[in-house]
């Protein structure tokens, strides 16, 4: 939030994302963190799985 307060254009972007129901960068990071916490995969396994998904796209 500190970055948003210092950058008015970032505030506008965050408000627009919120309006359209799109997660902000911070919200997305928190969601990933919670998912990894509840996952049975280790962090290394989780990162490896993400990399495989990126390659498959």
Secondary structure, DSSP 8 states (H G I E B T S, - for coil): -HHHHH-HHHHHHHHHHHHTT---HHHHHHHHHHHHHHSSS-HHHHHHHHHHHHHH-
